[in-house]
Amino acid sequence: MKKKALVITASIFTFALFAFVSKTSNQEPWPVPENYKNKINPIVGDAESIITGKSLYNTHCKSCHGTKGKGDGPKAAQLDTECGDFTKAGFKSQTDGSIYYKTEKGRKDMPSFKTKITETNGIWAIVNYIRTLK
C-alpha cells in the first residue's frame, strides 16, 4: 500500500514538473541578423516618442506582455511560449535594432508586426517606450 502511494505521488510530481518545464524551457535563443543588430533607432526617445510608443504598446503588445512589460498580460497564459519580460537585464542588454527585428519579424506565438503597426517609425517608438519600463 505504501509503495502504491509512493508511485502515485512520484507520478503526480513528475507530471507537474514536466508541465512547468515545458512552458519555461521553450525560450530558445532568438538569433538576430547583424544588419538588424546594428540598426540605430532613427527617433529620439523623447516624451513625444514615448507617448506614441506607449499608445501603440497598449494596442498591440499589452495583452501578452502586460501593463508593465513583465510578460504577464491576460493572453500570456494561453501561449505555448513564455512572453518576454522587458524589465529584466537580459532583455535590456539587447540593442534597439534587435528589439526592432523581433517585433517586426515575430516567431511562433509572437506575431510579426511589420504590417500591423503602420505608423511611420511606430515600432521604433515602441522600442523607446519599452526602454522606460522598470
DSSP file (Angstrom, degrees, kcal/mol; ACC not computed):
  #  RESIDUE AA STRUCTURE BP1 BP2  ACC     N-H-->O    O-->H-N    N-H-->O    O-->H-N    TCO  KAPPA ALPHA  PHI   PSI    X-CA   Y-CA   Z-CA
    1    1 A M     >        0   0    0      0, 0.0     4,-2.1     0, 0.0     5,-0.2   0.000 360.0 360.0 360.0 -42.6    0.0    0.0    0.0
    2    2 A K  H  >  +     0   0    0      1,-0.2     4,-2.3     2,-0.2     5,-0.2   0.883 360.0  53.5 -64.3 -37.2    2.8    2.4    0.9
    3    3 A K  H  > S+     0   0    0      2,-0.2     4,-2.4     1,-0.2    -1,-0.2   0.907 107.8  50.0 -64.3 -41.5    4.5    1.5   -2.4
    4    4 A K  H  > S+     0   0    0      2,-0.2     4,-2.4     1,-0.2    -1,-0.2   0.910 111.3  48.6 -63.7 -42.9    1.4    2.3   -4.4
    5    5 A A  H  X S+     0   0    0     -4,-2.1     4,-2.6     1,-0.2    -1,-0.2   0.888 111.2  51.0 -64.2 -38.9    1.0    5.7   -2.6
    6    6 A L  H  X S+     0   0    0     -4,-2.3     4,-2.6     2,-0.2    -2,-0.2   0.908 110.2  48.7 -64.6 -42.3    4.7    6.4   -3.3
    7    7 A V  H  X S+     0   0    0     -4,-2.4     4,-2.4     2,-0.2    -2,-0.2   0.912 112.7  48.0 -63.9 -43.2    4.3    5.6   -7.0
    8    8 A I  H  X S+     0   0    0     -4,-2.4     4,-2.5     2,-0.2    -2,-0.2   0.927 113.0  47.9 -64.1 -45.1    1.2    7.8   -7.3
    9    9 A T  H  X S+     0   0    0     -4,-2.6     4,-2.5     1,-0.2    -2,-0.2   0.923 112.7  48.5 -61.3 -45.0    3.0   10.7   -5.5
   10   10 A A  H  X S+     0   0    0     -4,-2.6     4,-2.6     1,-0.2    -1,-0.2   0.890 111.1  51.3 -62.9 -39.2    6.0   10.3   -7.7
   11   11 A S  H  X S+     0   0    0     -4,-2.4     4,-2.5     2,-0.2    -2,-0.2   0.920 110.9  47.1 -64.3 -44.3    3.8   10.3  -10.8
   12   12 A I  H  X S+     0   0    0     -4,-2.5     4,-2.6     2,-0.2    -2,-0.2   0.922 113.3  49.0 -63.6 -43.8    2.0   13.4   -9.8
   13   13 A F  H  X S+     0   0    0     -4,-2.5     4,-2.5     2,-0.2    -2,-0.2   0.921 111.9  48.6 -61.0 -45.2    5.3   15.2   -9.0
   14   14 A T  H  X S+     0   0    0     -4,-2.6     4,-2.5     2,-0.2     5,-0.2   0.914 111.7  49.2 -62.7 -44.3    6.8   14.1  -12.4
   15   15 A F  H  X S+     0   0    0     -4,-2.5     4,-2.4     1,-0.2    -2,-0.2   0.932 112.5  47.7 -60.6 -46.6    3.7   15.3  -14.3
   16   16 A A  H  X S+     0   0    0     -4,-2.6     4,-2.0     1,-0.2    -2,-0.2   0.897 111.1  51.9 -62.8 -40.1    3.7   18.7  -12.5
   17   17 A L  H  X S+     0   0    0     -4,-2.5     4,-2.7     1,-0.2    -1,-0.2   0.936 112.4  44.2 -62.1 -47.4    7.5   19.1  -13.2
   18   18 A F  H  X S+     0   0    0     -4,-2.5     4,-2.3     1,-0.2    -1,-0.2   0.853 110.2  55.5 -68.7 -33.7    7.1   18.4  -16.9
   19   19 A A  H  X S+     0   0    0     -4,-2.4     4,-0.7    -5,-0.2    -1,-0.2   0.904 113.6  42.0 -63.3 -39.9    4.1   20.7  -17.2
   20   20 A F  H >X S+     0   0    0     -4,-2.0     4,-1.7    -5,-0.2     3,-0.6   0.933 115.5  48.3 -71.1 -47.3    6.1   23.5  -15.6
   21   21 A V  H 3X S+     0   0    0     -4,-2.7     4,-2.8     1,-0.2     5,-0.2   0.852 101.7  63.8 -64.9 -36.2    9.3   22.8  -17.6
   22   22 A S  H 3< S+     0   0    0     -4,-2.3     4,-0.3     1,-0.2    -1,-0.2   0.838 109.2  40.3 -61.3 -32.0    7.5   22.6  -21.0
   23   23 A K  H << S+     0   0    0     -4,-0.7    59,-0.4    -3,-0.6     3,-0.3   0.864 121.1  40.6 -82.4 -38.2    6.4   26.2  -20.7
   24   24 A T  H >< S+     0   0    0     -4,-1.7     3,-0.7     1,-0.2    -2,-0.2   0.784 110.6  53.9 -86.0 -26.2    9.6   27.7  -19.3
   25   25 A S  T 3< S+     0   0    0     -4,-2.8    -1,-0.2     1,-0.2    -3,-0.1   0.536  87.1  79.5 -89.1  -3.5   12.3   25.8  -21.3
   26   26 A N  T 3   +     0   0    0     -3,-0.3     2,-1.8    -4,-0.3    -1,-0.2   0.279  59.2 108.7 -87.7  15.3   11.0   26.6  -24.7
   27   27 A Q    <   +     0   0    0     -3,-0.7    -1,-0.1    54,-0.1     3,-0.1  -0.549  54.2 176.9 -86.7  71.6   12.6   30.0  -24.6
   28   28 A E        -     0   0    0     -2,-1.8    -2,-0.1     1,-0.2    -3,-0.0  -0.328  40.1 -76.7 -75.8 159.3   15.2   29.1  -27.1
   29   29 A P        -     0   0    0      0, 0.0    -1,-0.2     0, 0.0     0, 0.0  -0.201  38.8-146.4 -55.0 145.5   17.7   31.7  -28.4
   30   30 A W        -     0   0    0     -3,-0.1    72,-0.1     2,-0.0     2,-0.0  -0.844  15.4-148.7-118.5  91.9   16.4   34.1  -31.0
   31   31 A P        -     0   0    0      0, 0.0     0, 0.0     0, 0.0     0, 0.0  -0.322   8.1-157.9 -65.2 141.4   19.2   34.9  -33.4
   32   32 A V        -     0   0    0     -2,-0.0    66,-0.1     4,-0.0     5,-0.0  -0.980  22.7-113.8-120.8 127.7   19.1   38.4  -34.9
   33   33 A P    >>  -     0   0    0      0, 0.0     4,-2.6     0, 0.0     3,-1.2  -0.277  26.5-119.0 -58.7 145.6   20.9   39.2  -38.2
   34   34 A E  H 3> S+     0   0    0      1,-0.3     4,-2.2     2,-0.2     5,-0.1   0.858 111.7  60.7 -55.3 -39.4   23.9   41.6  -37.8
   35   35 A N  H 34 S+     0   0    0      1,-0.2    -1,-0.3     2,-0.2    62,-0.0   0.812 112.7  38.6 -64.0 -27.0   22.3   44.2  -40.1
   36   36 A Y  H X4 S+     0   0    0     -3,-1.2     3,-1.9     2,-0.2    -2,-0.2   0.878 110.8  58.4 -83.4 -43.0   19.4   44.4  -37.7
   37   37 A K  H 3< S+     0   0    0     -4,-2.6    60,-0.5     1,-0.3    61,-0.4   0.856 110.5  44.6 -53.1 -37.2   21.5   44.1  -34.5
   38   38 A N  T 3< S+     0   0    0     -4,-2.2    -1,-0.3    -5,-0.2    -2,-0.2   0.406  84.3 123.5 -92.2   1.8   23.5   47.2  -35.6
   39   39 A K    <   -     0   0    0     -3,-1.9    58,-0.7    -5,-0.1     2,-0.5  -0.386  55.7-138.1 -64.8 140.2   20.5   49.3  -36.7
   40   40 A I        -     0   0    0     56,-0.1    -2,-0.1    57,-0.1    -1,-0.1  -0.857  22.3-110.3-101.0 133.1   20.3   52.6  -34.9
   41   41 A N        -     0   0    0     -2,-0.5     4,-0.1     1,-0.2    56,-0.0  -0.465  25.3-153.5 -61.4 120.1   16.9   53.9  -33.7
   42   42 A P  S    S+     0   0    0      0, 0.0     2,-0.4     0, 0.0    -1,-0.2   0.592  72.4  68.1 -77.7  -8.7   16.1   56.8  -36.0
   43   43 A I  S    S-     0   0    0     78,-0.1     2,-0.1     6,-0.0    -2,-0.0  -0.916  85.0-118.6-116.4 140.9   13.9   58.6  -33.5
   44   44 A V        -     0   0    0     -2,-0.4     2,-2.0     1,-0.1     5,-0.2  -0.425  25.8-118.7 -70.9 143.5   15.0   60.2  -30.2
   45   45 A G        +     0   0    0     -2,-0.1    -1,-0.1     4,-0.1     2,-0.1  -0.313  63.7 144.5 -80.5  56.0   13.5   58.7  -27.1
   46   46 A D     >  -     0   0    0     -2,-2.0     4,-2.4     1,-0.1     5,-0.2  -0.269  68.3 -89.1 -88.1 178.9   11.8   62.0  -26.1
   47   47 A A  H  > S+     0   0    0      1,-0.2     4,-2.4     2,-0.2     5,-0.2   0.880 125.7  51.5 -57.4 -42.5    8.4   62.5  -24.4
   48   48 A E  H  > S+     0   0    0      1,-0.2     4,-2.3     2,-0.2    -1,-0.2   0.929 111.4  46.7 -62.7 -45.8    6.5   62.6  -27.7
   49   49 A S  H  > S+     0   0    0     -5,-0.2     4,-2.9     1,-0.2    80,-0.2   0.895 112.6  50.0 -62.5 -41.4    8.1   59.3  -29.0
   50   50 A I  H  X S+     0   0    0     -4,-2.4     4,-2.6     2,-0.2    -1,-0.2   0.879 109.7  50.5 -68.6 -37.8    7.4   57.6  -25.6
   51   51 A I  H  X S+     0   0    0     -4,-2.4     4,-2.1    -5,-0.2    -2,-0.2   0.928 113.5  45.8 -63.5 -45.0    3.8   58.7  -25.6
   52   52 A T  H  X S+     0   0    0     -4,-2.3     4,-2.4     1,-0.2    -2,-0.2   0.933 113.6  49.6 -61.9 -46.2    3.4   57.3  -29.1
   53   53 A G  H  X S+     0   0    0     -4,-2.9     4,-2.8    72,-0.3    -2,-0.2   0.886 109.5  51.1 -61.0 -40.6    5.2   54.1  -28.2
   54   54 A K  H  X S+     0   0    0     -4,-2.6     4,-2.8     2,-0.2    -1,-0.2   0.913 109.6  50.0 -64.6 -42.5    3.0   53.6  -25.1
   55   55 A S  H  X S+     0   0    0     -4,-2.1     4,-1.5     2,-0.2    -2,-0.2   0.932 114.6  43.7 -61.2 -46.1   -0.2   54.1  -27.1
   56   56 A L  H  X S+     0   0    0     -4,-2.4     4,-2.9     2,-0.2     5,-0.4   0.893 112.8  53.0 -66.4 -39.7    1.0   51.5  -29.7
   57   57 A Y  H  X>S+     0   0    0     -4,-2.8     4,-2.9     1,-0.2     5,-2.3   0.934 107.7  50.9 -59.2 -47.6    2.2   49.2  -27.0
   58   58 A N  H  <5S+     0   0    0     -4,-2.8    -1,-0.2     1,-0.2    -2,-0.2   0.849 115.9  42.7 -61.0 -34.0   -1.2   49.3  -25.3
   59   59 A T  H  <5S+     0   0    0     -4,-1.5    -2,-0.2    -5,-0.2    -1,-0.2   0.903 131.7  17.3 -76.8 -43.1   -2.9   48.5  -28.6
   60   60 A H  H  <5S+     0   0    0     -4,-2.9    -3,-0.2    -5,-0.1    -2,-0.2   0.681 132.0  26.6-108.8 -21.5   -0.5   45.7  -29.8
   61   61 A C  T >X5S+     0   0    0     -4,-2.9     4,-2.8    -5,-0.4     3,-1.4   0.739  94.9  78.0-118.3 -32.7    1.6   44.4  -27.0
   62   62 A K  H 3><S+     0   0    0     -5,-2.3     4,-2.0     1,-0.3    -4,-0.1   0.790  83.2  67.5 -59.4 -33.8    0.0   44.8  -23.6
   63   63 A S  H 34 S+     0   0    0     -5,-0.2    12,-3.0     1,-0.2    13,-0.6   0.816 120.3  19.2 -61.5 -29.2   -2.4   41.8  -24.0
   64   64 A C  H <4 S+     0   0    0     -3,-1.4     9,-2.1    11,-0.2    -2,-0.2   0.805 131.7  41.4-103.1 -45.6    0.5   39.4  -23.9
   65   65 A H  H  < S-     0   0    0     -4,-2.8     6,-2.7     7,-0.2     7,-0.9   0.615 104.6-130.5 -85.2 -12.0    3.4   41.4  -22.3
   66   66 A G    ><  -     0   0    0     -4,-2.0     3,-1.1    -5,-0.4     7,-0.1   0.067  29.5 -68.4  85.9 163.9    1.3   43.1  -19.6
   67   67 A T  T 3  S+     0   0    0      1,-0.3    -1,-0.2     5,-0.1    -5,-0.1   0.848 134.9  35.5 -58.7 -38.8    0.9   46.6  -18.5
   68   68 A K  T 3  S-     0   0    0     -3,-0.1    -1,-0.3    -6,-0.1    -2,-0.1   0.266 115.0-108.9-104.3  10.7    4.4   46.8  -17.0
   69   69 A G  S <  S+     0   0    0     -3,-1.1    17,-3.1    -7,-0.1    18,-0.6   0.728  78.7 129.3  75.4  22.2    6.1   44.6  -19.6
   70   70 A K  S    S-     0   0    0     -5,-0.3    -4,-0.2    15,-0.3    15,-0.1   0.376  80.6-108.2 -92.7   4.7    6.7   41.7  -17.3
   71   71 A G  S    S+     0   0    0     -6,-2.7    12,-0.4    -5,-0.1    -5,-0.2   0.758  89.0 114.9  78.2  23.8    5.1   39.1  -19.7
   72   72 A D        +     0   0    0     -7,-0.9    -7,-0.2   -10,-0.1    -5,-0.1  -0.044  34.1 141.0-119.9  30.8    2.1   38.7  -17.6
   73   73 A G    >>  -     0   0    0     -9,-2.1     3,-1.3    -7,-0.1     4,-0.5  -0.204  68.8 -98.1 -68.4 166.5   -0.7   40.0  -19.8
   74   74 A P  T 34 S+     0   0    0      0, 0.0     3,-0.3     0, 0.0   -10,-0.2   0.764 123.8  47.0 -60.2 -27.2   -4.1   38.3  -19.9
   75   75 A K  T >4 S+     0   0    0    -12,-3.0     3,-1.3     1,-0.2     4,-0.4   0.612  89.0  86.8 -88.1 -12.3   -3.3   36.3  -23.1
   76   76 A A  G X4 S+     0   0    0     -3,-1.3     3,-1.4   -13,-0.6    -1,-0.2   0.860  82.7  57.0 -58.2 -39.5    0.2   35.2  -21.9
   77   77 A A  G 3< S+     0   0    0     -4,-0.5    -1,-0.3     1,-0.3    -2,-0.1   0.740 101.8  57.7 -66.2 -22.0   -1.2   32.1  -20.1
   78   78 A Q  G <  S+     0   0    0     -3,-1.3    -1,-0.3    -4,-0.2    -2,-0.2   0.554  90.0  95.3 -84.0  -8.2   -2.8   30.9  -23.4
   79   79 A L    <   -     0   0    0     -3,-1.4     4,-0.1    -4,-0.4    -3,-0.0  -0.502  69.1-142.3 -88.2 152.5    0.5   30.8  -25.2
   80   80 A D  S    S+     0   0    0     -2,-0.2     2,-0.3     2,-0.1   -54,-0.2   0.714  88.0  55.7 -80.5 -22.5    2.8   27.9  -25.7
   81   81 A T  S    S-     0   0    0     -5,-0.1     2,-0.3   -56,-0.1    -2,-0.1  -0.786  94.0-103.2-111.9 155.9    5.9   30.1  -25.3
   82   82 A E        -     0   0    0    -59,-0.4     2,-0.2    -2,-0.3    -2,-0.1  -0.566  35.2-122.5 -76.7 134.5    6.9   32.4  -22.5
   83   83 A C        -     0   0    0    -12,-0.4     2,-0.1    -2,-0.3    -1,-0.1  -0.516  33.9-104.1 -73.4 144.3    6.4   36.1  -23.1
   84   84 A G        -     0   0    0     -2,-0.2     2,-0.7     1,-0.1    -1,-0.1  -0.394  22.3-134.5 -68.4 145.8    9.5   38.2  -22.7
   85   85 A D    >   -     0   0    0    -15,-0.1     3,-1.3     1,-0.1     6,-0.3  -0.907  13.1-163.8-101.9 109.2    9.9   40.3  -19.6
   86   86 A F  T 3  S+     0   0    0    -17,-3.1   -16,-0.2    -2,-0.7    -1,-0.1   0.562  83.0  63.0 -72.2  -8.3   11.0   43.7  -20.8
   87   87 A T  T 3  S+     0   0    0    -18,-0.6    -1,-0.3     4,-0.1     2,-0.1   0.564  80.6 100.8 -94.1  -8.6   12.2   44.7  -17.3
   88   88 A K  S <> S-     0   0    0     -3,-1.3     4,-2.5     1,-0.1     3,-0.5  -0.456  79.0-122.6 -80.3 150.2   14.9   42.0  -17.0
   89   89 A A  H  > S+     0   0    0      1,-0.2     4,-1.7     2,-0.2     5,-0.1   0.860 110.0  59.6 -58.8 -38.5   18.6   42.8  -17.5
   90   90 A G  H  4 S+     0   0    0      1,-0.2    -1,-0.2     2,-0.2     4,-0.2   0.883 110.4  41.6 -60.3 -39.1   18.9   40.2  -20.3
   91   91 A F  H >4 S+     0   0    0     -3,-0.5     3,-1.9    -6,-0.3    -2,-0.2   0.935 112.7  53.2 -71.4 -46.8   16.2   41.9  -22.3
   92   92 A K  H 3< S+     0   0    0     -4,-2.5    -2,-0.2     1,-0.3    -1,-0.2   0.736  99.0  64.9 -63.0 -22.5   17.5   45.4  -21.6
   93   93 A S  T 3< S+     0   0    0     -4,-1.7    -1,-0.3    -5,-0.2    -2,-0.2   0.606  82.3 100.8 -77.7 -10.1   21.0   44.4  -22.8
   94   94 A Q  S <  S-     0   0    0     -3,-1.9     2,-0.1    -4,-0.2    -3,-0.0  -0.385  80.6-108.5 -71.6 152.3   19.7   43.9  -26.3
   95   95 A T     >  -     0   0    0      1,-0.1     4,-1.9    -2,-0.1     5,-0.2  -0.380  24.7-114.1 -73.4 159.2   20.3   46.5  -29.0
   96   96 A D  H  > S+     0   0    0      1,-0.2     4,-2.6     2,-0.2     5,-0.2   0.896 119.4  56.3 -58.1 -39.6   17.4   48.7  -30.2
   97   97 A G  H  > S+     0   0    0    -58,-0.7     4,-2.5   -60,-0.5    -1,-0.2   0.862 104.4  51.8 -62.4 -36.7   17.9   47.0  -33.6
   98   98 A S  H  > S+     0   0    0    -61,-0.4     4,-2.2     2,-0.2    -1,-0.2   0.916 111.6  46.1 -65.5 -43.7   17.5   43.5  -32.0
   99   99 A I  H  X S+     0   0    0     -4,-1.9     4,-2.1     2,-0.2    -2,-0.2   0.907 112.2  51.8 -65.7 -41.2   14.2   44.5  -30.4
  100  100 A Y  H  X S+     0   0    0     -4,-2.6     4,-3.0     2,-0.2     5,-0.2   0.943 109.4  50.4 -57.9 -48.8   13.0   46.1  -33.6
  101  101 A Y  H  X S+     0   0    0     -4,-2.5     4,-3.1     1,-0.2     5,-0.5   0.923 110.7  47.8 -56.8 -49.0   13.8   42.9  -35.5
  102  102 A K  H  X S+     0   0    0     -4,-2.2     4,-1.6     1,-0.2    -1,-0.2   0.866 115.1  45.9 -64.3 -36.5   11.9   40.7  -33.1
  103  103 A T  H  < S+     0   0    0     -4,-2.1    10,-1.8    -5,-0.2    -2,-0.2   0.910 117.2  43.5 -71.7 -42.6    8.9   43.0  -33.2
  104  104 A E  H  < S+     0   0    0     -4,-3.0    10,-1.2     8,-0.2    -2,-0.2   0.916 126.7  29.0 -69.3 -43.9    8.9   43.4  -36.9
  105  105 A K  H  < S-     0   0    0     -4,-3.1     7,-0.2    -5,-0.2    -3,-0.2   0.879  86.7-173.9 -89.1 -41.3    9.5   39.7  -37.8
  106  106 A G     <  -     0   0    0     -4,-1.6     2,-0.3    -5,-0.5     6,-0.1   0.038   8.3-146.1  68.1 174.5    8.0   37.8  -34.9
  107  107 A R  B >   -A  110   0A   0      3,-2.2     3,-2.5     1,-0.1    -1,-0.1  -0.864  53.1 -21.3-173.4 148.8    8.2   34.0  -34.4
  108  108 A K  T 3  S-     0   0    0      1,-0.3    -1,-0.1    -2,-0.3     0, 0.0  -0.213 135.5  -2.1  47.8-122.6    6.0   31.2  -33.0
  109  109 A D  T 3  S+     0   0    0     -3,-0.1    -1,-0.3     2,-0.1   -26,-0.0   0.710 119.5  86.1 -70.5 -19.6    3.4   32.9  -30.7
  110  110 A M  B <  S-A  107   0A   0     -3,-2.5    -3,-2.2     1,-0.0     3,-0.1  -0.730  77.7-144.8 -83.8 110.4    4.9   36.3  -31.3
  111  111 A P        -     0   0    0      0, 0.0     2,-0.4     0, 0.0    -5,-0.2  -0.287  18.7-102.6 -73.5 161.2    3.3   37.7  -34.4
  112  112 A S        -     0   0    0     -7,-0.2    -8,-0.2    -6,-0.1     3,-0.2  -0.668  26.9-167.6 -77.5 134.6    5.0   39.9  -37.0
  113  113 A F     >  +     0   0    0    -10,-1.8     4,-2.2    -2,-0.4    -9,-0.2   0.232  56.9 109.0-106.8  12.7    4.0   43.5  -36.6
  114  114 A K  T  4 S+     0   0    0    -10,-1.2    -1,-0.1     1,-0.2    -9,-0.1   0.895  95.2  23.1 -56.1 -43.1    5.5   44.6  -39.9
  115  115 A T  T  4 S+     0   0    0     -3,-0.2    -1,-0.2   -11,-0.2     3,-0.1   0.537 119.7  61.2-101.8  -8.3    2.1   45.1  -41.4
  116  116 A K  T  4 S+     0   0    0      1,-0.2     2,-0.9    -4,-0.1    -2,-0.2   0.821  99.8  54.1 -87.3 -33.6    0.1   45.6  -38.2
  117  117 A I     <  +     0   0    0     -4,-2.2     6,-0.2     1,-0.1    -1,-0.2  -0.847  65.0 166.1-103.2  98.8    1.9   48.7  -37.0
  118  118 A T        +     0   0    0     -2,-0.9    -1,-0.1    -3,-0.1     3,-0.1   0.575  34.0 112.3 -94.8 -11.1    1.6   51.0  -39.9
  119  119 A E  S >  S-     0   0    0      1,-0.1     3,-2.4     2,-0.1     4,-0.4  -0.390  82.9 -99.5 -63.1 137.7    2.6   54.3  -38.3
  120  120 A T  T 3  S-     0   0    0      1,-0.3    -1,-0.1     2,-0.1    -2,-0.1  -0.405 108.3  -1.4 -57.7 127.2    6.0   55.6  -39.6
  121  121 A N  T 3> S+     0   0    0     -2,-0.1     4,-2.1    -4,-0.1    -1,-0.3   0.692  92.2 139.7  61.3  21.0    8.6   54.6  -37.1
  122  122 A G  H <>  +     0   0    0     -3,-2.4     4,-2.0     1,-0.2     5,-0.1   0.910  69.4  48.6 -60.9 -44.5    5.9   53.0  -34.9
  123  123 A I  H  > S+     0   0    0     -4,-0.4     4,-2.3    -6,-0.2    -1,-0.2   0.905 110.2  52.6 -64.0 -39.5    8.0   50.0  -33.9
  124  124 A W  H  > S+     0   0    0      1,-0.2     4,-2.2     2,-0.2    -1,-0.2   0.891 107.0  52.6 -62.5 -38.1   10.9   52.3  -33.0
  125  125 A A  H  X S+     0   0    0     -4,-2.1     4,-2.3     2,-0.2   -72,-0.3   0.889 107.9  51.5 -64.2 -38.4    8.5   54.3  -30.8
  126  126 A I  H  X S+     0   0    0     -4,-2.0     4,-3.2     2,-0.2     5,-0.2   0.918 107.1  53.3 -63.1 -42.5    7.5   51.1  -29.0
  127  127 A V  H  X S+     0   0    0     -4,-2.3     4,-1.8     1,-0.2    -2,-0.2   0.929 109.2  49.3 -56.8 -45.2   11.2   50.3  -28.5
  128  128 A N  H  < S+     0   0    0     -4,-2.2     4,-0.4     1,-0.2    -1,-0.2   0.911 113.1  46.6 -61.5 -42.3   11.7   53.7  -26.9
  129  129 A Y  H >X S+     0   0    0     -4,-2.3     3,-1.9   -80,-0.2     4,-0.5   0.936 108.8  54.0 -65.6 -45.8    8.6   53.1  -24.6
  130  130 A I  H >< S+     0   0    0     -4,-3.2     3,-1.4     1,-0.3    -1,-0.2   0.858  99.9  63.1 -57.2 -35.6    9.8   49.6  -23.7
  131  131 A R  T 3< S+     0   0    0     -4,-1.8    -1,-0.3     1,-0.3    -2,-0.2   0.712  98.5  56.5 -62.8 -19.6   13.1   51.1  -22.6
  132  132 A T  T <4 S+     0   0    0     -3,-1.9    -1,-0.3    -4,-0.4    -2,-0.2   0.621  82.6 107.3 -87.0 -12.7   11.3   53.1  -19.9
  133  133 A L    <<        0   0    0     -3,-1.4   -65,-0.1    -4,-0.5   -64,-0.1  -0.428 360.0 360.0 -72.4 138.2    9.7   50.1  -18.3
  134  134 A K              0   0    0     -2,-0.1    -1,-0.1   -66,-0.0   -65,-0.1   0.329 360.0 360.0-131.1 360.0   11.1   49.1  -14.9
